[in-house]
Amino acid sequence: MSDTVRDLVIIGGGPAGLSAAIYASRSMLDAVTLEREASGGQMVLTGEIDNYPGLPGTDGYGLAEAMRAQAEGLGAHLEMDLVTSVGRDEASGLFSVSTSTGVYQAKCVIAALGARPRRAGFEGEEEFTGRGVSYCATCDGMFYRNKHVFVIGGGNSAAEEALFLARIASKVTIVVRRDHMRAQTALVRRLESDEKVEIRYQTSVVAVEGGRLPSSITLRDNATGTLKVENHEEGSFGIFVLVGREPETELLGNLVERDESGYVVTDDRMATRTPGLFVAGDARRKPLRQIVTAAADGAVAATSAAAYLGLPVEG
């Protein structure tokens, strides 16, 4: 792979990466898209999507498959490979993208790296991850059919996942550390009207304990500092941590500027401070992180890459 210099390497096969692959193909770029897992990224794990324009009520897997098929239909080259590092030779301006199978050289790189779930930080969180603590309701929700689940978080993701879990679990308790939820008003109203959902404001999870599976959860009243231990039968409840995401930008090292939260700073063309390096999707600093905005980022990034290479672009 190192003997061939491609126009573009796209890192990540989520909505930003797949959109970039579509636009790169339309611009006739010699590009390859590298995804470490299945195409679609985190989108695949979303059970129901009702805010993607023109496709109300679709699901993440179906939308991911449609994007993948469209990209490949246009001639996009998609590879399943794990990227381990990204470097740039100052003299030639070429990028070296190292993977688990070799090295790609390219004139441009679009990093659509996405973000990973943020930990809540309570005692026992790491110990019980995968054994009572989860970060994806649509992945693990069925393990808690007719059981009590706790959802930690107050944003849109927490609200959406709580609504999904309410269709499966016997009870959903949402633990919100503030005195209000940050989720959209419409979502909060749906939660408040669901008889299976209880919202505990100004509350935090301090610890989860048990044997092989959790059997107790300790909650703190953030207004008074009072601790309350709730004991349950082992394995009778689960905890879903939905307190946001952290950008996966470590691969880019010093090639990019980051804000105080670790998100990559780009301009409106998705360009970073390194010529030829563009960042699209959830890993970059922006006011809204949704599938539709990630797809838009990918389109802009691919068009900017074509312009950087001096090729005609779509207007």
Phi, psi and omega in degrees: 000332185290343181280343182256128176259115180271161173293319191208137167245126177255122181258112180115131182245031173279195182300324178291314181294318179292321176297319177298320179297320178297311182289328176294321178295319179294334177270005177063033177279145171279095188231155172227140178250126183250124179229132185283339180231211180288147176302140180117337180059218181295339179302326182299332185274359181272121185291311182224134179239118182241010182236016175270121187306130175085350182228060180295140176076013178282172177242160185297319181296315180296319179293320178297317180295322179295318178295317180298313181297321179295317180297313181292327177296333178270001177100008180294143180258110182251131179232141173268110184201149181263118178280130183252337177196158177227128178224166180221130176276120184295325183292312183268338184078006181273146177264145171244119180250105181274139180230181179290348182243352181164205182228133173255138172251141184208155176280332180222156174225135168248117179263108177248067194277342178073201183214156181251159180298138177275140177284150178276330175093015180275159179295130180094356183298310181292319182301320185258007176299126184085354179225044181129339177243127183225162179238011182210108182292321181289337177282314192245000185303323184294341176292345185243029176301128179062025176242169179273129177237144174254132177247121181261120179139157182230010181267189182299318181298316179297318181294316181295317180291324178296320177296322177296315181293330180297339178279347185246313187280164176281330179205144177237119176252118180265124182257113185241123185286339178265184179267011178202163174266145179272354182295162178302146184304320181298321179291318180297320179296323177295321179294315182295334181269355181271119185292345179270357185251133172238132178251122177253106180277161180049047182225144177227149172275125181263319184203152171232129183229163178163194177262246176292326178234159181298143176229354176209151177226132180255125181247145177244132172281110185291342179281324184247342183083002182290136177259142178225125178261124177252120180263138180225165172294138183304128179082007183270357180215164178221162180236126177249117183266116184223066186249028177106186184225159178244134182294140178263084186242008184303325182303331188275350175049230182270010179287344185230160172263140179241153174274185184296341179262001178093001179280145183285136178272124177231168170268189184285356175261007181073011182281142175260187179285349178262120181304132178088354179253121180239148179235131182228150175093205190292343182280351182256158180289125178193164186280340184219127178246099180222167179301318183295324179284328176295317179298319178297318178302315181298319179297316180294317182298315180294320178295322178292323178296318178298318179295320178300325179277000178079023181261155175298144180234160178289141180260000000 
